[in-house]
Amino acid sequence: MFFLIINPKKGKEGTKGQKQIVEENTATVTFYRNMILGAVGIFVLVKFILGDFFTIQNILLFILASICYAASYHFMVFMSKAKLTETGQIIDSGVDLNMEGGIAEHVKDLIILTSAVQVLSLLSNYFWVLWLLAPARGFWLLWVNILSPYFFQQAPAPEVDEKKQRKLERKMRRH
């Protein structure tokens, strides 16, 4: 019988170097570019083979998906753009696209959702409704992070100066 012994990590987790961030960002952007091209290629190929591409609904949804892809992809490229010196040394590696909890995570999720919806729409046009998960998620994040804390924050305790406090206490004792 084999036993797996897991040693807990000691010390803090190592940080990434700028060169590693640039390499990982390049790989991430390439992966999502290939995902976009694959989803668009499959969609267009199947729709042309079926002869179903030239309907107003398909063209409109294809254009909206293309806008979503282009905006998301270019935003990721913009975020991950490294700044280099004339000699090629890295000054700034750009934003780490693989960082947990960052905005890049939401942009990558949008690309994944759009690709999945576009490919699934080949089975039924009703799968385009799943695209409404994106604004629902956006509203949820807005509610949890901004609106809910604003609406449900505790009222600040009223500040009463000492003179007024003593006066109120004397008044309460008399009654």
C-alpha positions in Angstrom: 0.0 0.0 0.0 1.3 3.4 -0.9 0.9 6.4 1.3 1.0 9.9 0.0 2.8 12.3 2.3 2.1 15.9 1.7 4.5 18.4 3.2 3.0 21.8 4.0 4.7 24.7 2.2 7.1 26.5 4.4 7.5 30.3 4.1 5.7 32.6 1.7 4.9 31.8 -1.9 7.5 33.0 -4.3 6.8 35.9 -6.6 7.0 35.9 -10.3 9.8 37.7 -12.2 9.0 40.2 -14.9 10.3 37.9 -17.6 8.1 35.0 -16.4 5.0 37.3 -16.3 5.7 38.5 -19.9 6.1 34.8 -21.1 2.9 33.7 -19.3 1.0 36.7 -20.7 2.1 35.9 -24.2 1.0 32.3 -23.8 -2.3 33.3 -22.3 -3.1 35.8 -25.1 -2.1 33.2 -27.7 -4.4 30.6 -26.0 -7.4 32.9 -26.0 -6.7 34.1 -29.5 -6.7 30.4 -30.6 -10.0 29.8 -28.7 -11.6 32.7 -30.4 -10.4 31.6 -33.9 -11.5 28.1 -33.2 -15.0 29.0 -32.1 -15.5 31.5 -35.0 -14.1 29.0 -37.5 -16.3 26.2 -36.3 -19.4 28.4 -36.3 -18.8 29.9 -39.7 -17.9 26.5 -41.3 -20.9 24.7 -39.9 -23.3 27.6 -40.7 -22.0 27.8 -44.3 -22.2 24.0 -44.8 -25.8 24.1 -43.5 -26.6 27.2 -45.6 -28.0 28.8 -42.5 -25.5 31.7 -42.1 -27.3 34.4 -44.0 -30.2 35.0 -41.7 -30.6 38.3 -40.0 -30.5 36.7 -36.5 -27.2 34.7 -37.3 -25.5 37.7 -38.8 -26.5 40.1 -36.0 -25.4 37.6 -33.3 -22.2 36.9 -35.2 -21.4 40.6 -35.3 -22.1 41.0 -31.6 -19.9 38.0 -30.7 -17.2 39.4 -32.9 -17.4 42.8 -31.2 -17.2 41.0 -27.8 -14.2 39.0 -28.9 -12.4 42.0 -30.4 -12.9 44.2 -27.4 -11.9 41.4 -24.9 -8.9 40.3 -26.9 -7.5 43.8 -27.4 -8.1 44.7 -23.8 -6.1 41.7 -22.8 -3.3 42.7 -25.2 -3.4 46.3 -23.9 -3.2 45.2 -20.3 -0.3 42.8 -20.9 1.8 45.0 -23.0 5.3 45.1 -21.6 7.5 48.2 -21.7 11.0 47.6 -22.9 14.1 49.7 -23.1 16.0 50.3 -26.4 18.3 47.4 -25.5 15.3 45.0 -24.9 15.3 45.0 -21.1 12.0 44.8 -19.4 11.0 48.0 -17.6 7.4 47.0 -16.8 5.9 43.6 -17.5 2.4 44.8 -17.8 -0.5 43.4 -15.8 -0.3 39.7 -14.9 -3.2 38.2 -16.8 -3.1 35.0 -14.7 -3.4 36.8 -11.4 -6.4 35.6 -9.3 -9.1 38.2 -8.7 -8.0 40.6 -11.3 -10.0 42.1 -14.1 -8.3 39.9 -16.6 -10.0 36.9 -15.0 -13.4 38.4 -15.9 -12.3 39.2 -19.4 -11.1 35.6 -19.9 -14.4 34.4 -18.5 -16.2 36.5 -21.1 -14.2 35.0 -23.9 -14.9 31.5 -22.7 -18.6 32.2 -22.3 -18.9 33.8 -25.7 -17.0 30.9 -27.3 -19.2 28.3 -25.6 -22.4 30.1 -26.5 -21.4 30.5 -30.1 -20.5 26.8 -30.5 -23.5 25.6 -28.6 -25.7 27.8 -30.8 -25.0 25.4 -33.6 -27.3 22.9 -31.8 -30.0 25.5 -31.0 -30.3 29.2 -31.3 -31.8 29.2 -27.8 -28.2 28.8 -26.4 -27.6 32.5 -27.2 -29.8 33.2 -24.2 -26.9 31.9 -22.0 -25.0 35.0 -23.1 -27.2 36.9 -20.6 -25.0 35.3 -17.9 -22.4 38.0 -18.6 -24.5 41.0 -17.6 -26.0 39.0 -14.7 -22.5 38.3 -13.4 -21.5 42.0 -13.9 -24.6 43.1 -11.9 -23.8 40.5 -9.2 -20.3 41.9 -8.8 -21.6 45.5 -8.8 -24.1 44.6 -6.1 -21.7 42.6 -3.9 -18.7 45.0 -4.1 -20.3 48.5 -4.5 -24.1 48.8 -4.1 -24.8 46.4 -1.2 -22.1 47.8 1.1 -23.3 51.3 0.3 -27.0 50.6 1.0 -26.6 48.5 4.0 -23.7 50.2 5.8 -24.2 51.0 9.5 -25.1 54.6 10.3 -22.2 56.4 11.9 -22.6 56.9 15.6 -23.6 60.4 16.4 -20.8 62.4 17.9 -21.9 64.3 20.9 -19.5 66.6 22.6 -18.9 66.2 26.3 -20.8 69.4 27.4 -24.0 68.3 25.6 -23.6 64.7 27.0 -23.3 66.0 30.6 -26.3 68.2 30.1 -28.4 65.3 28.7 -27.3 63.1 31.7 -28.4 65.8 34.2 -31.7 66.1 32.4 -32.3 62.4 32.5 -31.5 62.2 36.2 -34.1 64.9 37.0 -36.9 62.9 35.3 
